[in-house]
Amino acid sequence: MRKTDYAFWTFLLMTGLAGATTLLNVTQTYSATSSQNSELYKQLDLFGDVLERVRSDYVDKPDDTQLIEAAINGMLSSLDPHSSYMSPKNFRDMQVQTRGEFGGLGIEVTMENGVIKVVSPIDDTPAAKAGLMANDLITHLDNEAISGLTLEQAVEKMRGPVNTPITLTIVRKGRDEPFDVKVVRDVIRINPVKSHVEGDVGYIKISTFNEQTHANLVKAVDSLDKQIGPNIKGYIIDLRNNPGGLLDQAIAVSDDFLEQGAIVLTKGRNNEETQRANARPGDIADGKKMVVLINGGSASASEIVAGALQDHKRATVIGTRSFGKGSVQTIIPLGANGAIRLTTARYYTPSNRSIQAKGIDPDINIAEAVPDDLKEKIAAEKPRGEASLRGHLKNPDGSDQTKDDDLGEPSGSPSYVNKDADKDTQLQYAISFLDGKAKGPETSSATPTPQPDTPAAKPSGGDDKKAPDAAPSSDDDKKVTPN
């Protein structure tokens, strides 16, 4: 046989073997995939059988939509405490919360003895312009009695399209008869940032991280600078009982006070899903001393901010251990069928530590003093942190714990805050610390370790809104709803 013929037949043989190997691999892969799909379809058949049995034999005729929603929610909630299904209405409510604006009247209200009580009208809103006052009682909406409605139902009725009217029936102390007030709805913006001057210190309270947070924080710092002047000693950023919110807002707020370095790392299931958000030059506080206040109600986005400023030694964290929610949820719309909130990543502070089921430990641990008349009630309330939630994600380094090794206390820490600023132990300590009258932490925070180059985290927006999301609100606060 000639060499050319030998080479030709060798080539054909190798090609045939390669083709057979590829075909075998494809067949095996298809077979494995097909087997997995077959098992999944069997499980779906089981679900269909159960659904039909419930629809035909349950003692009362069930609502099909509620059955399907409950099944979907059950699947998601079995993953972890923060994944869930949102009905179209709940999805709309969530969008209102994260946007921080809606069509409404501009009053903060609560429920008292079956009627709506006005906590306060918001300045320059339709309610304020119509003359509504704190402690007014609203008994009727468009001549329909409020009695029997929940607070949420009443608030939903008061909200509505901009430029549409609603008539409120008001009972006011000092007036013998109820009277009607016609109010035209307008765009109401919820300001999550409140600030005031404490001597030579600027105090800023951030209640949530919605789309208005970063812009309003910048305005607050500018206003405090003008009020206090060049002798300002520093800033207190109060994140106590802040349940979290939008990831991009937590990044923006952290960036406001950092000149460089990592802010947060988010790590998904696969390595290519790792993202890193970096600070850009510019510190709106001009390097002034800072204190961040946290407690057991500080969660998620609040912990991202506290962790970033602590790791970079840009702020001293004072208070008690935070909630410990170190995961990120992505809101995935389902068209007209609502949306799902799905846990898609864990986040890490600049020093590459996960606070999942652990929380942020303050640099200076200061417990809030509790008035004598509340001690028994608060002592009976077991502090709840992420580690106490059934089905919570485990800390990736394996160190999450339900008990604190040093104190033997339950996960989490108290969330009580005294509403009287003069008796607010943590706030008064922070003021003394910035005034130089209280000592600093005995040990410094961890210095951020160099991180591998990873894609910068994109600010969330559009449909896939990312939210580190919420921890339970404090039971000490009466429920107040803006509308």
Backbone torsions as a table, in degrees:
resi	resn	phi	psi	omega
1	MET	NA	134.9	-180.0
2	ARG	-72.6	154.6	-178.2
3	LYS	-60.3	-36.1	-179.0
4	THR	-66.5	-39.8	178.0
5	ASP	-66.3	-40.2	179.4
6	TYR	-62.1	-45.0	179.6
7	ALA	-62.0	-38.2	-178.6
8	PHE	-64.5	-49.3	-178.0
9	TRP	-68.8	-32.7	174.7
10	THR	-62.9	-42.2	178.5
11	PHE	-60.9	-44.8	179.5
12	LEU	-62.4	-41.0	-179.5
13	LEU	-64.0	-44.4	-179.2
14	MET	-65.6	-39.2	178.2
15	THR	-62.9	-42.6	179.5
16	GLY	-63.6	-42.4	178.2
17	LEU	-63.0	-41.8	179.3
18	ALA	-62.7	-42.1	179.5
19	GLY	-64.6	-41.9	-179.6
20	ALA	-64.7	-40.3	179.1
21	THR	-63.7	-44.5	178.4
22	THR	-61.0	-44.9	-179.9
23	LEU	-61.6	-40.6	-179.9
24	LEU	-64.8	-42.8	179.4
25	ASN	-63.9	-44.0	178.6
26	VAL	-61.6	-42.5	-179.2
27	THR	-63.8	-42.1	179.4
28	GLN	-65.3	-42.4	178.7
29	THR	-63.0	-45.5	179.2
30	TYR	-62.3	-38.3	-179.2
31	SER	-64.9	-42.5	179.5
32	ALA	-65.0	-44.8	179.7
33	THR	-63.5	-44.0	-179.7
34	SER	-61.5	-39.6	179.3
35	SER	-64.9	-42.5	178.5
36	GLN	-63.0	-44.1	179.5
37	ASN	-63.9	-39.0	-179.7
38	SER	-61.0	-42.0	179.1
39	GLU	-66.4	-39.2	178.1
40	LEU	-62.6	-44.1	-179.8
41	TYR	-64.0	-33.0	176.4
42	LYS	-63.8	-41.3	178.9
43	GLN	-65.8	-37.9	177.3
44	LEU	-65.5	-36.7	175.1
45	ASP	-61.6	-40.2	177.5
46	LEU	-61.4	-44.5	178.2
47	PHE	-60.2	-42.9	178.7
48	GLY	-61.5	-39.9	178.5
49	ASP	-63.2	-45.2	-179.9
50	VAL	-64.3	-42.8	179.9
51	LEU	-59.2	-46.1	-179.3
52	GLU	-64.9	-38.2	179.4
53	ARG	-65.2	-40.4	178.5
54	VAL	-65.2	-44.5	-178.5
55	ARG	-63.3	-34.9	-174.7
56	SER	-90.8	-29.1	-169.5
57	ASP	-117.1	-9.0	-178.5
58	TYR	-63.6	147.2	-171.2
59	VAL	-58.9	-36.4	174.4
60	ASP	-115.6	148.9	-179.8
61	LYS	-66.5	116.6	-178.1
62	PRO	-80.9	160.3	175.8
63	ASP	-86.7	120.5	-175.8
64	ASP	-59.4	-41.5	-178.6
65	THR	-62.6	-43.0	179.5
66	GLN	-65.5	-35.8	177.9
67	LEU	-62.1	-46.8	-178.4
68	ILE	-66.5	-43.4	179.5
69	GLU	-61.3	-41.1	179.9
70	ALA	-65.7	-37.6	179.4
71	ALA	-66.2	-43.4	179.0
72	ILE	-64.3	-45.6	-178.6
73	ASN	-64.3	-36.3	177.7
74	GLY	-62.8	-40.8	178.5
75	MET	-62.2	-45.9	-176.3
76	LEU	-71.7	-43.4	-177.8
77	SER	-68.8	-19.1	177.0
78	SER	-73.3	-15.7	-179.5
79	LEU	-75.3	-49.6	178.9
80	ASP	-167.2	169.5	-174.3
81	PRO	-69.5	-10.0	-171.9
82	HIS	-111.9	-6.8	174.5
83	SER	-89.0	137.3	-177.0
84	SER	-163.9	166.3	173.9
85	TYR	-98.8	139.4	176.6
86	MET	-115.1	123.4	174.7
87	SER	-64.9	165.0	179.1
88	PRO	-51.7	-41.2	-179.7
89	LYS	-66.7	-45.9	179.9
90	ASN	-64.0	-33.6	177.3
91	PHE	-66.2	-42.4	177.5
92	ARG	-62.9	-42.0	178.8
93	ASP	-62.5	-40.0	178.9
94	MET	-63.8	-39.8	179.5
95	GLN	-64.5	-38.7	176.6
96	VAL	-62.0	-43.0	-178.4
97	GLN	-64.2	-43.9	-176.8
98	THR	-76.6	-32.9	176.7
99	ARG	-69.3	-34.6	-178.2
100	GLY	77.0	18.4	176.2
101	GLU	-150.4	151.7	-176.9
102	PHE	-164.8	168.0	174.2
103	GLY	-83.5	119.1	-176.3
104	GLY	-165.1	-159.6	-172.7
105	LEU	-104.2	-31.1	-179.8
106	GLY	93.6	42.8	175.3
107	ILE	-132.4	145.5	171.3
108	GLU	-95.5	128.8	-173.5
109	VAL	-131.0	160.9	172.5
110	THR	-141.5	170.7	179.7
111	MET	-101.7	132.9	179.4
112	GLU	-144.2	119.7	179.2
113	ASN	52.8	39.4	175.1
114	GLY	82.3	1.5	176.7
115	VAL	-125.7	165.5	-180.0
116	ILE	-87.8	128.6	177.5
117	LYS	-109.4	132.1	179.1
118	VAL	-79.3	119.4	175.4
119	VAL	-77.4	-49.2	175.0
120	SER	-168.7	142.7	170.7
121	PRO	-79.1	145.5	178.6
122	ILE	-85.7	134.6	-176.6
123	ASP	-54.7	142.9	174.7
124	ASP	58.2	37.3	175.5
125	THR	-120.0	167.0	179.6
126	PRO	-54.8	-38.0	-179.0
127	ALA	-64.7	-43.4	179.5
128	ALA	-66.1	-41.4	-179.5
129	LYS	-68.1	-28.4	179.3
130	ALA	-81.1	-5.0	175.3
131	GLY	91.7	12.4	176.7
132	LEU	-65.5	146.1	-174.5
133	MET	-128.6	157.9	174.5
134	ALA	-58.8	140.9	179.9
135	ASN	78.5	0.5	170.1
136	ASP	-61.9	143.8	175.7
137	LEU	-107.9	129.1	178.8
138	ILE	-101.9	117.8	-176.2
139	THR	-103.9	-26.4	-178.0
140	HIS	-137.6	147.1	172.7
141	LEU	-121.0	116.6	-175.6
142	ASP	51.0	46.4	176.0
143	ASN	68.0	10.4	175.0
144	GLU	-105.9	130.5	-175.4
145	ALA	-64.7	141.9	178.1
146	ILE	-78.7	-23.2	-177.0
147	SER	-50.3	127.7	180.0
148	GLY	100.7	-15.2	178.9
149	LEU	-89.0	149.6	170.6
150	THR	-80.7	168.8	177.9
151	LEU	-60.0	-42.9	-179.0
152	GLU	-62.6	-41.4	-179.8
153	GLN	-65.5	-40.5	179.2
154	ALA	-66.4	-41.6	179.1
155	VAL	-63.5	-40.2	179.4
156	GLU	-61.6	-37.1	178.7
157	LYS	-69.4	-33.5	-179.6
158	MET	-76.3	-28.2	174.7
159	ARG	-79.4	159.2	179.6
160	GLY	170.4	-174.8	-178.8
161	PRO	-60.3	144.6	178.0
162	VAL	-61.4	143.6	178.7
163	ASN	74.3	13.6	174.1
164	THR	-101.9	141.9	-176.1
165	PRO	-91.1	158.2	171.3
166	ILE	-145.4	143.3	179.8
167	THR	-106.1	123.8	179.1
168	LEU	-104.5	135.3	172.7
169	THR	-97.6	121.8	-170.3
170	ILE	-113.0	136.9	168.1
171	VAL	-111.9	122.4	-175.8
172	ARG	-126.1	135.1	178.2
173	LYS	-59.6	131.7	-179.1
174	GLY	99.9	-10.7	176.5
175	ARG	-115.9	134.8	-173.1
176	ASP	-71.5	-36.9	-173.4
177	GLU	-117.8	148.6	171.8
178	PRO	-63.1	154.3	178.6
179	PHE	-141.5	156.9	-177.7
180	ASP	-97.0	142.9	174.5
181	VAL	-129.1	125.0	177.6
182	LYS	-94.0	126.5	-178.2
183	VAL	-125.8	135.4	177.6
184	VAL	-100.5	124.4	-176.4
185	ARG	-64.1	148.8	178.0
186	ASP	-143.1	175.9	177.2
187	VAL	-72.0	121.9	179.6
188	ILE	-109.8	127.4	179.4
189	ARG	-108.7	126.9	179.5
190	ILE	-86.2	117.0	179.5
191	ASN	-88.7	109.8	-178.9
192	PRO	-82.6	3.0	-176.6
193	VAL	-121.2	121.8	175.8
194	LYS	-121.9	145.6	-177.4
195	SER	-146.3	155.2	172.3
196	HIS	-160.0	170.4	-176.8
197	VAL	-93.3	134.5	173.1
198	GLU	-120.7	83.2	-176.5
199	GLY	67.1	-116.8	177.8
200	ASP	-100.6	18.7	-177.1
201	VAL	-119.3	139.2	175.9
202	GLY	-94.3	124.1	-179.4
203	TYR	-106.0	129.2	-179.7
204	ILE	-130.5	121.4	177.3
205	LYS	-103.8	122.2	175.1
206	ILE	-109.0	114.6	-173.3
207	SER	-90.1	-24.9	177.9
208	THR	-162.5	168.1	179.2
209	PHE	-112.7	86.7	173.9
210	ASN	-108.5	-172.1	-173.9
211	GLU	-67.0	-11.7	-178.9
212	GLN	-95.8	-8.5	-167.5
213	THR	-63.9	-53.8	-175.6
214	HIS	-59.7	-48.6	-177.3
215	ALA	-61.9	-41.4	-178.8
216	ASN	-72.6	-29.1	175.6
217	LEU	-65.2	-43.8	179.0
218	VAL	-60.1	-42.2	178.0
219	LYS	-63.8	-39.9	-178.7
220	ALA	-64.6	-44.0	179.4
221	VAL	-63.3	-42.2	179.1
222	ASP	-62.3	-42.0	179.6
223	SER	-65.3	-42.6	179.6
224	LEU	-65.3	-38.4	177.5
225	ASP	-58.7	-43.3	-178.5
226	LYS	-70.1	-36.7	-178.4
227	GLN	-71.8	-42.1	-174.7
228	ILE	-88.6	-36.7	179.2
229	GLY	87.2	-164.6	-173.0
230	PRO	-68.1	-14.1	-177.4
231	ASN	-88.4	10.9	-179.4
232	ILE	-61.1	133.3	-175.7
233	LYS	-93.7	-18.7	179.3
234	GLY	159.3	-173.4	-175.3
235	TYR	-129.2	144.9	171.1
236	ILE	-110.6	120.7	175.1
237	ILE	-103.3	109.6	-175.4
238	ASP	-93.0	108.3	178.9
239	LEU	-109.4	16.0	-179.7
240	ARG	-66.7	136.2	-179.5
241	ASN	58.4	24.0	172.2
242	ASN	-90.5	112.1	-173.0
243	PRO	-78.7	-6.0	178.1
244	GLY	120.0	-147.5	-177.3
245	GLY	147.3	-135.0	-172.2
246	LEU	-83.4	135.9	-179.9
247	LEU	-62.3	-43.5	-177.1
248	ASP	-64.8	-29.8	178.0
249	GLN	-73.7	-37.2	175.7
250	ALA	-62.7	-39.7	177.9
251	ILE	-65.2	-44.2	-178.4
252	ALA	-64.5	-41.8	179.5
253	VAL	-65.2	-42.5	177.1
254	SER	-62.0	-43.5	-178.5
255	ASP	-62.4	-28.0	-179.8
256	ASP	-58.9	-27.0	-174.0
257	PHE	-114.6	2.3	-178.2
258	LEU	-115.5	145.4	179.7
259	GLU	-93.8	-29.0	-176.1
260	GLN	-164.8	174.1	175.4
261	GLY	91.9	175.1	-178.8
262	ALA	-73.0	148.2	174.1
263	ILE	-104.7	-49.1	-179.1
264	VAL	-158.6	148.1	172.1
265	LEU	-115.3	135.7	174.4
266	THR	-116.3	131.8	-176.7
267	LYS	-124.8	120.0	178.5
268	GLY	-90.3	-161.0	-177.4
269	ARG	-65.5	-38.6	-176.4
270	ASN	-109.4	153.5	-177.1
271	ASN	-59.4	-35.1	-177.9
272	GLU	-69.3	-11.2	179.1
273	GLU	-90.5	3.1	178.4
274	THR	-73.6	131.2	178.5
275	GLN	-131.7	150.5	-179.7
276	ARG	-131.2	129.0	176.4
277	ALA	-100.3	130.2	-177.1
278	ASN	-112.9	147.9	176.7
279	ALA	-76.9	148.5	175.2
280	ARG	-108.0	154.9	-177.9
281	PRO	-57.2	142.1	178.3
282	GLY	124.9	118.2	179.5
283	ASP	-122.1	112.2	-175.3
284	ILE	-68.2	-14.9	178.1
285	ALA	-95.9	3.5	177.8
286	ASP	52.2	37.2	175.4
287	GLY	76.5	5.6	178.9
288	LYS	-64.1	155.0	179.3
289	LYS	-60.0	146.9	-178.5
290	MET	-136.4	146.6	171.7
291	VAL	-124.8	136.9	172.6
292	VAL	-113.2	124.8	178.5
293	LEU	-96.4	130.1	176.9
294	ILE	-134.7	161.2	172.0
295	ASN	-152.5	-167.2	-176.7
296	GLY	-65.7	-13.4	177.5
297	GLY	-96.2	2.9	178.0
298	SER	-87.1	118.0	-173.1
299	ALA	-137.8	153.8	165.2
300	SER	59.6	-109.3	-178.7
301	ALA	-57.2	-36.2	176.6
302	SER	-61.7	-39.4	-179.1
303	GLU	-72.0	-30.3	175.2
304	ILE	-62.8	-46.4	-179.7
305	VAL	-65.8	-49.1	-179.0
306	ALA	-61.5	-41.9	-179.5
307	GLY	-65.6	-41.0	-179.3
308	ALA	-66.0	-46.9	-178.3
309	LEU	-69.9	-31.0	177.3
310	GLN	-71.1	-46.6	-178.4
311	ASP	-62.6	-35.4	179.5
312	HIS	-85.9	2.7	-178.5
313	LYS	56.4	30.2	178.2
314	ARG	-84.6	-23.9	179.5
315	ALA	-141.4	155.7	172.7
316	THR	-97.5	124.4	-178.4
317	VAL	-91.7	124.8	-176.1
318	ILE	-124.9	143.1	177.1
319	GLY	135.7	-137.0	177.8
320	THR	-128.9	168.7	-174.3
321	ARG	-55.0	138.6	-178.2
322	SER	-79.7	178.9	-170.4
323	PHE	-65.1	-41.4	177.7
324	GLY	95.5	36.1	177.9
325	LYS	-100.0	102.4	-174.9
326	GLY	-109.7	36.2	179.9
327	SER	-126.2	158.4	-178.7
328	VAL	-116.7	133.4	177.0
329	GLN	-107.8	138.6	174.9
330	THR	-105.8	130.8	177.0
331	ILE	-88.3	116.2	-176.9
332	ILE	-112.5	107.1	-178.3
333	PRO	-65.5	147.8	178.5
334	LEU	-119.9	43.1	-179.7
335	GLY	65.4	-128.9	-179.1
336	ALA	-81.3	0.2	-174.5
337	ASN	-102.3	21.5	178.7
338	GLY	90.9	-139.7	-176.9
339	ALA	-161.5	165.8	171.8
340	ILE	-117.3	143.6	173.4
341	ARG	-103.9	112.0	-171.7
342	LEU	-122.5	129.9	175.7
343	THR	-69.9	117.9	-174.6
344	THR	-118.1	-9.7	-177.7
345	ALA	-160.8	159.0	166.5
346	ARG	-103.0	152.5	174.8
347	TYR	-117.5	154.3	-176.1
348	TYR	-130.1	144.4	177.7
349	THR	-74.5	171.7	-177.5
350	PRO	-56.0	-28.1	179.0
351	SER	-86.6	13.9	175.8
352	ASN	67.4	33.3	176.2
353	ARG	-104.9	137.9	174.1
354	SER	-94.1	133.0	178.7
355	ILE	-101.4	9.6	-179.8
356	GLN	-57.6	122.8	179.6
357	ALA	61.9	17.5	177.7
358	LYS	-126.1	-46.5	-178.7
359	GLY	89.0	172.6	175.0
360	ILE	-92.8	123.9	173.8
361	ASP	-87.4	128.9	-178.1
362	PRO	-67.7	156.7	174.0
363	ASP	-68.5	-36.6	178.0
364	ILE	-126.2	115.1	-177.2
365	ASN	-86.4	110.4	179.3
366	ILE	-125.8	115.7	177.9
367	ALA	-83.5	143.3	178.6
368	GLU	-73.8	129.6	177.6
369	ALA	-70.0	133.3	-177.1
370	VAL	-104.7	131.2	177.4
371	PRO	-59.2	150.8	-176.5
372	ASP	-56.5	-37.7	-175.7
373	ASP	-73.7	-10.1	179.6
374	LEU	-111.4	-6.7	-174.2
375	LYS	-59.7	-44.6	-177.3
376	GLU	-64.4	-42.9	-179.5
377	LYS	-64.3	-47.1	-176.5
378	ILE	-70.7	-34.7	178.1
379	ALA	-64.4	-29.8	-179.2
380	ALA	-78.3	-17.5	-178.9
381	GLU	-89.3	113.8	-178.6
382	LYS	-73.4	120.7	177.9
383	PRO	-59.6	134.2	-178.4
384	ARG	-115.5	126.1	173.4
385	GLY	-116.1	-178.1	-179.7
386	GLU	-56.5	-38.8	-176.6
387	ALA	-65.2	-17.8	-179.4
388	SER	-90.5	-5.7	-179.5
389	LEU	-81.9	132.1	-179.5
390	ARG	-65.0	131.4	177.3
391	GLY	80.4	14.3	-178.4
392	HIS	-66.1	153.1	175.8
393	LEU	-65.4	140.3	177.8
394	LYS	-77.5	149.7	175.4
395	ASN	-66.8	132.5	-174.9
396	PRO	-61.8	-22.8	177.8
397	ASP	-90.2	4.7	174.9
398	GLY	77.7	12.6	-173.9
399	SER	-105.3	6.7	178.0
400	ASP	-66.8	147.9	-172.7
401	GLN	-150.3	150.3	176.5
402	THR	-84.8	-26.3	179.4
403	LYS	-114.1	145.7	173.6
404	ASP	-82.0	123.5	-174.0
405	ASP	-61.6	-33.5	-175.9
406	ASP	-81.2	-40.0	-172.4
407	LEU	-103.7	-15.8	-176.7
408	GLY	65.0	25.4	-177.3
409	GLU	-99.3	159.1	177.9
410	PRO	-63.1	156.6	175.5
411	SER	-56.2	145.2	-178.9
412	GLY	92.5	176.6	178.0
413	SER	-147.5	164.6	-177.1
414	PRO	-59.1	151.6	-179.8
415	SER	-116.1	11.1	-179.4
416	TYR	-69.1	134.8	173.9
417	VAL	-132.4	126.0	178.6
418	ASN	-69.0	128.5	-177.7
419	LYS	-74.1	-15.8	175.3
420	ASP	-87.8	111.0	-175.0
421	ALA	-57.2	-34.3	-178.8
422	ASP	-67.9	-23.1	179.8
423	LYS	-105.5	6.2	179.0
424	ASP	-80.4	98.7	-172.9
425	THR	-56.5	-46.0	-176.4
426	GLN	-67.8	-41.5	178.6
427	LEU	-64.4	-45.4	-178.4
428	GLN	-64.6	-35.5	176.7
429	TYR	-65.7	-41.5	-180.0
430	ALA	-61.5	-41.1	178.3
431	ILE	-63.4	-45.0	178.8
432	SER	-62.6	-37.4	179.3
433	PHE	-62.9	-45.5	-179.9
434	LEU	-70.5	-27.3	176.5
435	ASP	-78.6	-7.5	-179.9
436	GLY	85.3	10.4	-177.7
437	LYS	-93.2	-16.7	180.0
438	ALA	-116.2	146.0	-176.6
439	LYS	-76.3	156.5	179.1
440	GLY	-86.2	-174.5	-179.4
441	PRO	-66.8	145.8	179.7
442	GLU	-73.4	-30.0	178.1
443	THR	-123.3	144.0	-177.6
444	SER	-83.7	163.4	179.4
445	SER	-73.1	165.4	178.5
446	ALA	-67.0	138.6	174.7
447	THR	-82.2	132.1	-178.7
448	PRO	-57.2	133.2	177.1
449	THR	-87.3	149.9	179.9
450	PRO	-57.1	138.7	-179.2
451	GLN	-110.9	149.6	176.7
452	PRO	-65.4	153.0	178.6
453	ASP	-67.1	118.9	177.7
454	THR	-133.3	159.3	-178.3
455	PRO	-58.8	140.9	176.7
456	ALA	-65.7	141.6	-179.8
457	ALA	-68.9	131.1	179.3
458	LYS	-80.9	135.6	174.9
459	PRO	-57.6	134.1	-177.1
460	SER	-72.8	151.5	179.6
461	GLY	-178.5	177.0	-179.7
462	GLY	65.8	-140.9	-173.2
463	ASP	-78.4	-41.1	-176.4
464	ASP	-87.4	70.3	-179.4
465	LYS	-75.3	124.4	-178.6
466	LYS	-97.1	132.0	-177.7
467	ALA	-135.8	117.1	171.2
468	PRO	-59.3	-20.2	165.2
469	ASP	77.5	-157.5	-159.7
470	ALA	-123.1	148.7	168.1
471	ALA	-104.5	164.8	178.4
472	PRO	-57.8	140.1	178.4
473	SER	-76.3	161.8	-177.3
474	SER	-67.6	135.7	176.8
475	ASP	-74.3	-11.4	-177.4
476	ASP	-76.8	-19.0	-176.5
477	ASP	-97.5	132.2	174.5
478	LYS	-68.7	141.6	-175.2
479	LYS	-68.2	121.3	179.2
480	VAL	-123.3	129.2	-175.4
481	THR	-123.3	126.8	174.0
482	PRO	-79.8	148.5	177.1
483	ASN	-155.6	NA	NA
